[in-house]
Amino acid sequence: MKMSRCGCSPQSCAVALIRCALGMILLFFGISKFPAYIEVVNGMVSKFESTWLPQFLVAIFAYVLPFVEVILGILLLTGICRTACVCAAGILFILLTFGQVVLHNADVVANNALYVFMAAVVLYLEEDDTCVLPLGNSAAATDKSGSTPRGE
């Protein structure tokens, strides 16, 4: 694998960029919901009033969503527990896409589908994502030969 002057391969940088982009999207969308938290929750619930989705499930989802977005965003940006977090982010984007399909919101469906694709790419190329904190990332803590970076 070709390395750049800073010691990172182009593949490693590419995967880290996608992961960090997903993390940033989640983090800032989550943070933006907190100043008007109750209004955001009520707005989401009211959008789905005319749909077949149970209102109590929409309300639970709306109350939990900002917290999940912020936590996943931070974990994705740092790379902590990367595989589980990328998988969780992909599932979250699928759930958000499902809600937009129910609302017939084609533009948002397309955007969310792109985020699901980005998460799938990061999962597929996880061995190349070496720009992470090694906490909970066994693939990041060892190289392809199975030894740790310090030869332990």
N, C-alpha and C positions, 0 to 999 in steps of 0.2 A: 504494500500500500504506500503510495507516495505521500511523504510528509512535507508540510510547509516549513518555513523558517522557524515558526513558533513551536513546532513539534506536534501539531495537530494535522491529521489528514483532511483533505477536502470532504470526504464522506462523514467524518466525525463532526466537522463544523456544520455541514448541511443538516444532519439529524438534530444536532443541538439547537440550531436556529429554528427548526420547525417545532421542536419541543418547547423552546422558550417562547415562541410566538403563541402557541396554545396556552401556555402558562400566563402570559401577559393578558391575553384576551379574557381568560377566566378571572384572573385577579382583578382587573379593572372593571369588568362588568359586575363582578360581585361587590366591589367597594362602592360603585356608583349607586347601588340599591340601598345602602344603609342610611344616607341622610333623610330619605323619605320612605323608610322601611315599610310602615303600615300602609301607606298609600300605594306602594309598589305591590304589596301582597293583595290589597283590595282590588287594584286594577287588574292584576292577573286573574283573580277569581271572577271578576265581572266579565272579562273577555270570554271566559269559558261557560258562562251561565246558559247560553243558548245551545250548548253542545251536549252530547250524551255522556260526557265524562262526569263522574260523581264530584260534586262540589267540595266535599270534605277531603278527597284525595288531591284535588287542585290546590286547596288551601294548605294542606300539609306540605306539598311540593313547593309552593310559593314561600312558605315560612323558612324552609330548610335551604332552598336554592342559594341565597347569597353566601351563607356560611360554607357550603360545599364548594362553590366557585372560588372563594378566597383561599380556602385550605388547599384545594387542588392546584390553584394557580401558583401558590408559594412552593408547593412540593415539586411541581413541574419545572419552575424556574431554577430551583436548586438541584433538581435531579434526584432528590431523596425518594427512595422506594419507587423508582421510575416506572418499572413495568406495571405495577399495580395501579399507579396513578394515571398513567396513559390509558390503560384499559378502563379505569373508572371515568376518565374524561370522555373517552369514546362513547361509553354507555350513557353518560349525561347528555352528550350532544345528540345521541339517538333519541333519548326521551324528549329533549327540547324539539327535535325535528318532528317527532310524533305529534306533539301538541300543535305545532304549526301546520301539519298536514290536516289535523282535525279542524283547524281554523281556516283552511284553504289559503294559506299565506305562502304562495309559491316562491317569492323572492327570499324569504327567510329560510324556507326549506332548502333552497339551493346553497345558501351560505352555510347552514348547519351541516349539510351533506359534505361540503368541502372540509369542514372541521373534523368530521368523522374520518374522511380520507386521510387527512393529515395525521390523525392519531394512529390510523392503521399503518401508515408509512413509518412512523416512529417505532411502533411495535415490531414491524417487519425488519427494520434495520437497527434493532437495539444493540447488537454486538458492536456496531460502529459508533454508538453514542458513548464516548469515553469522557466527555466534558461534564461529569457529574460528581457530586459528593458521594463517596463510597458507602454511605450508610444505607443498608438494605438493598444494595445493588451488587449481587454476587458477580455479575458479568463485568461490571466496571472495576471490581477489585482484583480481577485476574485477567491475564492476557490469554490469547488463544492457546498457548502451550500449557495453561493450567497453573502457572506460577504467579505469585503476586508481584506487583510492580517493583518491590524492594528485594525480590528474590527470597522471601520468607518461606 
